[in-house]
Amino acid sequence: MTRFPLIAILMTLPVITMAQTDDNGAVTDTCGAAGFAGLVGQIGEIAEMLVLEAPKRVIPPGSAITQDYRLERINFDLDEDNRITRIWCG
């Protein structure tokens, strides 16, 4: 019985080490979105063509999206010109 809490803690270590925090200690980049920052300004088809291990969403303007927060999911926001404006986790 005493092994279960230890195993649960050890299983969360990869997630904890992956997360980056801002100056206030808030988790900011749990999905690696910063690695895709160079795509901001590019056409949205590039985001759609990416083959990633993590889940992704390409979000056109005015789209309805679910409000569930998934640390590993990468989101690509598009503008009216189909250009990537923001890449974020959630």
N, CA, C and O atoms as a Tinker XYZ file with bonds, in Angstrom:
   360  protein
     1  N      0.810000   -1.197000    0.000000    73     2
     2  CA     0.000000    0.000000    0.000000    64     1     3
     3  C      0.853000    1.260000    0.000000    63     2     4     5
     4  O      0.435000    2.275000   -0.557000    81     3
     5  N      2.022000    1.226000    0.602000    73     3     6
     6  CA     2.844000    2.434000    0.683000    64     5     7
     7  C      3.561000    2.734000   -0.625000    63     6     8     9
     8  O      4.069000    3.841000   -0.804000    81     7
     9  N      3.613000    1.791000   -1.528000    73     7    10
    10  CA     4.268000    2.030000   -2.812000    64     9    11
    11  C      3.431000    2.880000   -3.745000    63    10    12    13
    12  O      3.988000    3.619000   -4.557000    81    11
    13  N      2.122000    2.801000   -3.659000    73    11    14
    14  CA     1.269000    3.519000   -4.599000    64    13    15
    15  C      1.508000    5.031000   -4.604000    63    14    16    17
    16  O      1.647000    5.598000   -5.688000    81    15
    17  N      1.563000    5.727000   -3.443000    73    15    18
    18  CA     1.827000    7.173000   -3.485000    64    17    19
    19  C      3.179000    7.498000   -4.111000    63    18    20    21
    20  O      3.305000    8.483000   -4.838000    81    19
    21  N      4.184000    6.682000   -3.835000    73    19    22
    22  CA     5.500000    6.913000   -4.419000    64    21    23
    23  C      5.461000    6.745000   -5.931000    63    22    24    25
    24  O      6.038000    7.553000   -6.658000    81    23
    25  N      4.794000    5.715000   -6.406000    73    23    26
    26  CA     4.671000    5.484000   -7.842000    64    25    27
    27  C      3.913000    6.635000   -8.495000    63    26    28    29
    28  O      4.309000    7.096000   -9.566000    81    27
    29  N      2.849000    7.102000   -7.883000    73    27    30
    30  CA     2.075000    8.217000   -8.440000    64    29    31
    31  C      2.930000    9.472000   -8.545000    63    30    32    33
    32  O      2.845000   10.193000   -9.539000    81    31
    33  N      3.743000    9.741000   -7.549000    73    31    34
    34  CA     4.617000   10.919000   -7.585000    64    33    35
    35  C      5.667000   10.774000   -8.684000    63    34    36    37
    36  O      5.921000   11.720000   -9.429000    81    35
    37  N      6.269000    9.611000   -8.785000    73    35    38
    38  CA     7.289000    9.389000   -9.806000    64    37    39
    39  C      6.725000    9.497000  -11.215000    63    38    40    41
    40  O      7.423000    9.940000  -12.128000    81    39
    41  N      5.482000    9.100000  -11.402000    73    39    42
    42  CA     4.866000    9.179000  -12.727000    64    41    43
    43  C      4.618000   10.622000  -13.151000    63    42    44    45
    44  O      4.561000   10.895000  -14.350000    81    43
    45  N      4.472000   11.545000  -12.224000    73    43    46
    46  CA     4.222000   12.946000  -12.577000    64    45    47
    47  C      5.509000   13.715000  -12.823000    63    46    48    49
    48  O      5.443000   14.834000  -13.334000    81    47
    49  N      6.650000   13.189000  -12.494000    73    47    50
    50  CA     7.910000   13.912000  -12.671000    64    49    51
    51  C      8.165000   14.348000  -14.109000    63    50    52    53
    52  O      8.597000   15.484000  -14.304000    81    51
    53  N      7.926000   13.519000  -15.134000    73    51    54
    54  CA     8.162000   14.006000  -16.494000    64    53    55
    55  C      7.305000   15.233000  -16.822000    63    54    56    57
    56  O      7.776000   16.137000  -17.513000    81    55
    57  N      6.087000   15.283000  -16.352000    73    55    58
    58  CA     5.223000   16.430000  -16.613000    64    57    59
    59  C      5.750000   17.657000  -15.888000    63    58    60    61
    60  O      5.754000   18.754000  -16.446000    81    59
    61  N      6.187000   17.485000  -14.668000    73    59    62
    62  CA     6.702000   18.601000  -13.899000    64    61    63
    63  C      7.976000   19.150000  -14.524000    63    62    64    65
    64  O      8.141000   20.368000  -14.596000    81    63
    65  N      8.867000   18.302000  -14.972000    73    63    66
    66  CA    10.111000   18.777000  -15.554000    64    65    67
    67  C      9.901000   19.396000  -16.924000    63    66    68    69
    68  O     10.713000   20.218000  -17.348000    81    67
    69  N      8.843000   19.032000  -17.629000    73    67    70
    70  CA     8.543000   19.592000  -18.932000    64    69    71
    71  C      7.995000   21.004000  -18.824000    63    70    72    73
    72  O      8.193000   21.812000  -19.731000    81    71
    73  N      7.325000   21.310000  -17.756000    73    71    74
    74  CA     6.634000   22.580000  -17.620000    64    73    75
    75  C      7.613000   23.724000  -17.400000    63    74    76    77
    76  O      8.602000   23.584000  -16.680000    81    75
    77  N      7.323000   24.858000  -18.031000    73    75    78
    78  CA     8.075000   26.079000  -17.803000    64    77    79
    79  C      7.185000   27.040000  -17.057000    63    78    80    81
    80  O      5.964000   27.009000  -17.204000    81    79
    81  N      7.798000   27.903000  -16.248000    73    79    82
    82  CA     7.007000   28.843000  -15.470000    64    81    83
    83  C      7.408000   30.273000  -15.792000    63    82    84    85
    84  O      8.530000   30.533000  -16.227000    81    83
    85  N      6.469000   31.209000  -15.572000    73    83    86
    86  CA     6.779000   32.621000  -15.739000    64    85    87
    87  C      7.322000   33.186000  -14.432000    63    86    88    89
    88  O      7.578000   32.424000  -13.499000    81    87
    89  N      7.504000   34.496000  -14.341000    73    87    90
    90  CA     8.085000   35.122000  -13.146000    64    89    91
    91  C      7.235000   34.921000  -11.899000    63    90    92    93
    92  O      7.756000   34.962000  -10.784000    81    91
    93  N      5.927000   34.704000  -12.073000    73    91    94
    94  CA     5.022000   34.505000  -10.938000    64    93    95
    95  C      4.905000   33.044000  -10.537000    63    94    96    97
    96  O      4.170000   32.720000   -9.605000    81    95
    97  N      5.612000   32.159000  -11.219000    73    95    98
    98  CA     5.563000   30.740000  -10.900000    64    97    99
    99  C      4.435000   30.001000  -11.587000    63    98   100   101
   100  O      4.216000   28.822000  -11.308000    81    99
   101  N      3.699000   30.673000  -12.493000    73    99   102
   102  CA     2.598000   30.022000  -13.209000    64   101   103
   103  C      3.163000   29.175000  -14.350000    63   102   104   105
   104  O      4.121000   29.572000  -15.013000    81   103
   105  N      2.566000   28.014000  -14.568000    73   103   106
   106  CA     2.989000   27.123000  -15.645000    64   105   107
   107  C      2.589000   27.747000  -16.971000    63   106   108   109
   108  O      1.436000   28.139000  -17.148000    81   107
   109  N      3.543000   27.845000  -17.920000    73   107   110
   110  CA     3.272000   28.531000  -19.170000    64   109   111
   111  C      3.451000   27.683000  -20.425000    63   110   112   113
   112  O      2.704000   27.867000  -21.386000    81   111
   113  N      4.406000   26.768000  -20.451000    73   111   114
   114  CA     4.696000   26.046000  -21.692000    64   113   115
   115  C      4.811000   24.552000  -21.442000    63   114   116   117
   116  O      5.901000   23.989000  -21.543000    81   115
   117  N      3.724000   23.921000  -21.125000    73   115   118
   118  CA     3.724000   22.500000  -20.812000    64   117   119
   119  C      3.715000   21.617000  -22.050000    63   118   120   121
   120  O      4.000000   20.422000  -21.965000    81   119
   121  N      3.387000   22.202000  -23.207000    73   119   122
   122  CA     3.268000   21.405000  -24.427000    64   121   123
   123  C      4.408000   21.646000  -25.407000    63   122   124   125
   124  O      4.473000   20.987000  -26.444000    81   123
   125  N      5.299000   22.570000  -25.104000    73   123   126
   126  CA     6.396000   22.873000  -26.012000    64   125   127
   127  C      6.033000   23.869000  -27.092000    63   126   128   129
   128  O      6.677000   23.901000  -28.140000    81   127
   129  N      5.018000   24.682000  -26.860000    73   127   130
   130  CA     4.568000   25.660000  -27.849000    64   129   131
   131  C      5.666000   26.644000  -28.235000    63   130   132   133
   132  O      5.704000   27.113000  -29.373000    81   131
   133  N      6.551000   26.956000  -27.307000    73   131   134
   134  CA     7.625000   27.912000  -27.592000    64   133   135
   135  C      8.513000   27.433000  -28.744000    63   134   136   137
   136  O      9.094000   28.246000  -29.464000    81   135
   137  N      8.613000   26.137000  -28.912000    73   135   138
   138  CA     9.409000   25.585000  -30.001000    64   137   139
   139  C      8.819000   25.840000  -31.371000    63   138   140   141
   140  O      9.505000   25.672000  -32.379000    81   139
   141  N      7.557000   26.243000  -31.428000    73   139   142
   142  CA     6.883000   26.518000  -32.690000    64   141   143
   143  C      6.706000   28.015000  -32.934000    63   142   144   145
   144  O      6.004000   28.407000  -33.867000    81   143
   145  N      7.328000   28.853000  -32.115000    73   143   146
   146  CA     7.145000   30.307000  -32.211000    64   145   147
   147  C      7.500000   30.843000  -33.592000    63   146   148   149
   148  O      6.940000   31.854000  -34.015000    81   147
   149  N      8.388000   30.211000  -34.283000    73   147   150
   150  CA     8.770000   30.644000  -35.624000    64   149   151
   151  C      7.657000   30.521000  -36.653000    63   150   152   153
   152  O      7.767000   31.073000  -37.747000    81   151
   153  N      6.594000   29.809000  -36.321000    73   151   154
   154  CA     5.475000   29.652000  -37.254000    64   153   155
   155  C      4.480000   30.810000  -37.199000    63   154   156   157
   156  O      3.616000   30.917000  -38.070000    81   155
   157  N      4.587000   31.676000  -36.191000    73   155   158
   158  CA     3.680000   32.824000  -36.100000    64   157   159
   159  C      3.872000   33.683000  -37.343000    63   158   160   161
   160  O      4.993000   34.049000  -37.696000    81   159
   161  N      2.766000   33.994000  -37.995000    73   159   162
   162  CA     2.804000   34.756000  -39.239000    64   161   163
   163  C      2.735000   33.887000  -40.487000    63   162   164   165
   164  O      2.484000   34.392000  -41.581000    81   163
   165  N      2.955000   32.593000  -40.333000    73   163   166
   166  CA     2.885000   31.669000  -41.465000    64   165   167
   167  C      1.434000   31.279000  -41.750000    63   166   168   169
   168  O      0.549000   31.516000  -40.928000    81   167
   169  N      1.199000   30.681000  -42.917000    73   167   170
   170  CA    -0.163000   30.274000  -43.264000    64   169   171
   171  C     -0.606000   29.097000  -42.403000    63   170   172   173
   172  O      0.210000   28.278000  -41.980000    81   171
   173  N     -1.907000   29.026000  -42.152000    73   171   174
   174  CA    -2.470000   28.016000  -41.264000    64   173   175
   175  C     -2.306000   26.593000  -41.746000    63   174   176   177
   176  O     -2.320000   25.666000  -40.937000    81   175
   177  N     -2.151000   26.396000  -43.045000    73   175   178
   178  CA    -1.990000   25.041000  -43.565000    64   177   179
   179  C     -0.746000   24.362000  -43.006000    63   178   180   181
   180  O     -0.699000   23.138000  -42.889000    81   179
   181  N      0.245000   25.152000  -42.667000    73   179   182
   182  CA     1.462000   24.573000  -42.091000    64   181   183
   183  C      1.128000   23.882000  -40.773000    63   182   184   185
   184  O      1.585000   22.766000  -40.525000    81   183
   185  N      0.340000   24.533000  -39.931000    73   183   186
   186  CA    -0.053000   23.941000  -38.651000    64   185   187
   187  C     -0.894000   22.688000  -38.870000    63   186   188   189
   188  O     -0.764000   21.712000  -38.132000    81   187
   189  N     -1.744000   22.716000  -39.870000    73   187   190
   190  CA    -2.589000   21.551000  -40.150000    64   189   191
   191  C     -1.770000   20.366000  -40.632000    63   190   192   193
   192  O     -2.130000   19.219000  -40.366000    81   191
   193  N     -0.684000   20.620000  -41.330000    73   191   194
   194  CA     0.135000   19.543000  -41.883000    64   193   195
   195  C      1.112000   18.952000  -40.869000    63   194   196   197
   196  O      1.652000   17.870000  -41.100000    81   195
   197  N      1.349000   19.640000  -39.751000    73   195   198
   198  CA     2.291000   19.133000  -38.756000    64   197   199
   199  C      1.836000   17.789000  -38.210000    63   198   200   201
   200  O      0.663000   17.606000  -37.882000    81   199
   201  N      2.755000   16.866000  -38.116000    73   199   202
   202  CA     2.493000   15.570000  -37.496000    64   201   203
   203  C      3.211000   15.595000  -36.144000    63   202   204   205
   204  O      4.440000   15.573000  -36.074000    81   203
   205  N      2.428000   15.641000  -35.093000    73   203   206
   206  CA     2.976000   15.759000  -33.743000    64   205   207
   207  C      2.583000   14.558000  -32.898000    63   206   208   209
   208  O      1.561000   13.920000  -33.147000    81   207
   209  N      3.395000   14.255000  -31.904000    73   207   210
   210  CA     3.029000   13.209000  -30.952000    64   209   211
   211  C      1.929000   13.701000  -30.023000    63   210   212   213
   212  O      1.071000   12.926000  -29.601000    81   211
   213  N      1.957000   14.988000  -29.710000    73   211   214
   214  CA     0.951000   15.581000  -28.826000    64   213   215
   215  C     -0.275000   15.986000  -29.651000    63   214   216   217
   216  O     -0.164000   16.228000  -30.853000    81   215
   217  N     -1.427000   16.059000  -29.010000    73   215   218
   218  CA    -2.608000   16.530000  -29.734000    64   217   219
   219  C     -2.476000   18.008000  -30.093000    63   218   220   221
   220  O     -1.774000   18.764000  -29.421000    81   219
   221  N     -3.155000   18.400000  -31.153000    73   219   222
   222  CA    -3.114000   19.797000  -31.574000    64   221   223
   223  C     -4.497000   20.236000  -32.027000    63   222   224   225
   224  O     -5.348000   19.418000  -32.377000    81   223
   225  N     -4.700000   21.558000  -32.012000    73   223   226
   226  CA    -5.915000   22.164000  -32.550000    64   225   227
   227  C     -5.496000   23.352000  -33.398000    63   226   228   229
   228  O     -4.648000   24.147000  -32.993000    81   227
   229  N     -6.090000   23.469000  -34.571000    73   227   230
   230  CA    -5.920000   24.643000  -35.418000    64   229   231
   231  C     -7.244000   25.377000  -35.349000    63   230   232   233
   232  O     -8.280000   24.834000  -35.732000    81   231
   233  N     -7.217000   26.616000  -34.861000    73   231   234
   234  CA    -8.444000   27.329000  -34.515000    64   233   235
   235  C     -8.631000   28.548000  -35.420000    63   234   236   237
   236  O     -7.978000   29.573000  -35.221000    81   235
   237  N     -9.520000   28.442000  -36.413000    73   235   238
   238  CA    -9.834000   29.608000  -37.256000    64   237   239
   239  C    -10.592000   30.657000  -36.445000    63   238   240   241
   240  O    -11.170000   30.331000  -35.408000    81   239
   241  N    -10.599000   31.918000  -36.905000    73   239   242
   242  CA   -11.301000   32.969000  -36.159000    64   241   243
   243  C    -12.792000   32.670000  -36.051000    63   242   244   245
   244  O    -13.413000   32.189000  -36.998000    81   243
   245  N    -13.348000   32.961000  -34.891000    73   243   246
   246  CA   -14.778000   32.765000  -34.670000    64   245   247
   247  C    -15.195000   31.336000  -34.404000    63   246   248   249
   248  O    -16.387000   31.057000  -34.274000    81   247
   249  N    -14.238000   30.422000  -34.319000    73   247   250
   250  CA   -14.565000   29.016000  -34.082000    64   249   251
   251  C    -14.940000   28.784000  -32.627000    63   250   252   253
   252  O    -14.396000   29.413000  -31.719000    81   251
   253  N    -15.866000   27.884000  -32.426000    73   251   254
   254  CA   -16.208000   27.445000  -31.074000    64   253   255
   255  C    -15.243000   26.324000  -30.705000    63   254   256   257
   256  O    -15.028000   25.393000  -31.482000    81   255
   257  N    -14.666000   26.425000  -29.511000    73   255   258
   258  CA   -13.756000   25.380000  -29.050000    64   257   259
   259  C    -14.170000   24.951000  -27.652000    63   258   260   261
   260  O    -14.814000   25.702000  -26.918000    81   259
   261  N    -13.792000   23.738000  -27.300000    73   259   262
   262  CA   -14.090000   23.255000  -25.955000    64   261   263
   263  C    -13.215000   23.998000  -24.954000    63   262   264   265
   264  O    -12.142000   24.490000  -25.302000    81   263
   265  N    -13.670000   24.076000  -23.731000    73   263   266
   266  CA   -12.937000   24.780000  -22.687000    64   265   267
   267  C    -12.106000   23.838000  -21.820000    63   266   268   269
   268  O    -11.557000   24.261000  -20.803000    81   267
   269  N    -12.007000   22.571000  -22.209000    73   267   270
   270  CA   -11.177000   21.656000  -21.436000    64   269   271
   271  C     -9.711000   22.034000  -21.609000    63   270   272   273
   272  O     -9.274000   22.365000  -22.711000    81   271
   273  N     -8.964000   21.983000  -20.527000    73   271   274
   274  CA    -7.550000   22.358000  -20.550000    64   273   275
   275  C     -6.714000   21.101000  -20.537000    63   274   276   277
   276  O     -6.766000   20.315000  -19.591000    81   275
   277  N     -5.936000   20.913000  -21.601000    73   275   278
   278  CA    -5.063000   19.753000  -21.704000    64   277   279
   279  C     -3.629000   20.239000  -21.804000    63   278   280   281
   280  O     -3.255000   20.876000  -22.789000    81   279
   281  N     -2.838000   19.950000  -20.808000    73   279   282
   282  CA    -1.469000   20.449000  -20.723000    64   281   283
   283  C     -0.637000   20.130000  -21.960000    63   282   284   285
   284  O      0.205000   20.930000  -22.368000    81   283
   285  N     -0.870000   18.969000  -22.553000    73   283   286
   286  CA    -0.031000   18.522000  -23.657000    64   285   287
   287  C     -0.500000   19.004000  -25.029000    63   286   288   289
   288  O      0.211000   18.820000  -26.017000    81   287
   289  N     -1.679000   19.615000  -25.110000    73   287   290
   290  CA    -2.237000   20.012000  -26.412000    64   289   291
   291  C     -1.673000   21.353000  -26.869000    63   290   292   293
   292  O     -1.597000   22.306000  -26.093000    81   291
   293  N     -1.279000   21.414000  -28.140000    73   291   294
   294  CA    -0.787000   22.649000  -28.750000    64   293   295
   295  C     -1.916000   23.242000  -29.586000    63   294   296   297
   296  O     -2.523000   22.550000  -30.404000    81   295
   297  N     -2.192000   24.523000  -29.374000    73   295   298
   298  CA    -3.242000   25.230000  -30.102000    64   297   299
   299  C     -2.621000   26.272000  -31.018000    63   298   300   301
   300  O     -1.697000   26.985000  -30.627000    81   299
   301  N     -3.130000   26.354000  -32.226000    73   299   302
   302  CA    -2.685000   27.345000  -33.200000    64   301   303
   303  C     -3.873000   28.241000  -33.531000    63   302   304   305
   304  O     -4.839000   27.785000  -34.144000    81   303
   305  N     -3.813000   29.511000  -33.133000    73   303   306
   306  CA    -4.875000   30.468000  -33.465000    64   305   307
   307  C     -4.581000   31.074000  -34.835000    63   306   308   309
   308  O     -3.444000   31.440000  -35.131000    81   307
   309  N     -5.622000   31.177000  -35.669000    73   307   310
   310  CA    -5.490000   31.774000  -36.994000    64   309   311
   311  C     -6.276000   33.076000  -37.057000    63   310   312   313
   312  O     -7.246000   33.258000  -36.321000    81   311
   313  N     -5.858000   33.980000  -37.936000    73   311   314
   314  CA    -6.612000   35.216000  -38.143000    64   313   315
   315  C     -7.446000   35.105000  -39.413000    63   314   316   317
   316  O     -7.511000   34.043000  -40.033000    81   315
   317  N     -8.083000   36.208000  -39.793000    73   315   318
   318  CA    -8.967000   36.212000  -40.963000    64   317   319
   319  C     -8.228000   35.927000  -42.267000    63   318   320   321
   320  O     -8.833000   35.489000  -43.245000    81   319
   321  N     -6.919000   36.178000  -42.279000    73   319   322
   322  CA    -6.102000   35.916000  -43.473000    64   321   323
   323  C     -5.483000   34.524000  -43.459000    63   322   324   325
   324  O     -4.599000   34.226000  -44.263000    81   323
   325  N     -5.947000   33.670000  -42.545000    73   323   326
   326  CA    -5.455000   32.304000  -42.397000    64   325   327
   327  C     -3.981000   32.267000  -42.006000    63   326   328   329
   328  O     -3.246000   31.371000  -42.421000    81   327
   329  N     -3.554000   33.233000  -41.213000    73   327   330
   330  CA    -2.183000   33.283000  -40.706000    64   329   331
   331  C     -2.183000   32.906000  -39.219000    63   330   332   333
   332  O     -3.116000   33.231000  -38.485000    81   331
   333  N     -1.137000   32.227000  -38.796000    73   331   334
   334  CA    -0.994000   31.836000  -37.388000    64   333   335
   335  C     -0.668000   33.087000  -36.579000    63   334   336   337
   336  O      0.308000   33.782000  -36.865000    81   335
   337  N     -1.491000   33.373000  -35.562000    73   335   338
   338  CA    -1.282000   34.554000  -34.735000    64   337   339
   339  C     -0.784000   34.222000  -33.337000    63   338   340   341
   340  O     -0.150000   35.055000  -32.690000    81   339
   341  N     -1.066000   33.014000  -32.868000    73   339   342
   342  CA    -0.676000   32.643000  -31.511000    64   341   343
   343  C     -0.575000   31.133000  -31.415000    63   342   344   345
   344  O     -1.361000   30.405000  -32.022000    81   343
   345  N      0.404000   30.670000  -30.644000    73   343   346
   346  CA     0.582000   29.237000  -30.396000    64   345   347
   347  C      0.655000   29.081000  -28.883000    63   346   348   349
   348  O      1.490000   29.699000  -28.223000    81   347
   349  N     -0.233000   28.244000  -28.343000    73   347   350
   350  CA    -0.343000   28.137000  -26.891000    64   349   351
   351  C     -0.752000   26.737000  -26.462000    63   350   352   353
   352  O     -1.233000   25.936000  -27.262000    81   351
   353  N     -0.549000   26.465000  -25.184000    73   351   354
   354  CA    -0.900000   25.169000  -24.605000    64   353   355
   355  C     -2.280000   25.214000  -23.998000    63   354   356   357
   356  O     -2.701000   26.246000  -23.475000    81   355
   357  N     -2.983000   24.112000  -24.062000    73   355   358
   358  CA    -4.276000   24.064000  -23.366000    64   357   359
   359  C     -5.322000   23.261000  -24.047000    63   358   360
   360  O     -6.442000   23.155000  -23.549000    81   359
